[in-house]
Amino acid sequence: MTTSHIPPITEDDIAQFLTNTPGFFERHAEVLASVQITSPHGARAVSLQERQAEMLREKIKGLEQRIMEMVRNSTENATIAHKVHQWTSALLEVKDPFDLPQAVVDGLRTLFDVPQAAVRVWDVAGPYIDADFTQGASEDARAFASSLTMPFCGPNLGFEPAGWL
């Protein structure tokens, strides 16, 4: 009696064979149709086609959620764009430069629902030196504003401009 020294076939051998022999399932379509794999939604085995259908349904559900999120974002963006258009149109209609800072504040409050807003301007021309919007900005506040690289928004009760509101 002779014993064979041929190593057993492993899963890796089968995977490599199937990868290197793409025509196998064309020649043996009945094998592909009968393949059963475990469902991620239970311990039962399902056909390859059913598993692929489950995966596609999950992918479609994820894509639908992304589409709905994009629709919500686009609606919000359109609303914001409309408000910005209304605001800039109102600002362009201001005839007297003296009224412009208050028009900025009014637009923020009414169109963007900002409950508190204030504008302070410094180093203005002579006719505007005594205007309300030029008063109350200390050197510290001016230095801080000059150091900002972007607008500052948000609560900060210990911050001098909070007193302007």
FENURUR-V993517 format. One line per field, one symbol per residue. phi: phi as a letter, one per 30 degrees, with the letter a starting at -180 (. if undefined). burial: b if it has 9 or more other C-alpha atoms within 8 Angstrom, else e. A space follows every 50 residues. Layout:
phi->???
burial->???
This chain:
phi->.ccdcddddcddddddedddbddedddbdddddcdcbdddclcdcbdedd dddddddddddddddddddddddddddddddddddddddddddddceddd eddddddddddchddbbabbbbhcdedcecdedccjcdddddddddddca ecbkdaddceddddd
burial->eeeeeeeeeeeeebeeebeeeeeebeeeeeebbeeebbbeeeeeebbbee beeeeeeeeeeeeeeeeeeeeeeeeeeeeeeebeeebeebbeebeeeebb bebbbebbbeeeeeeebebbeeeeeeebeeeeebbebeeebbeeeeeeee eeeeeeeeeeebeee
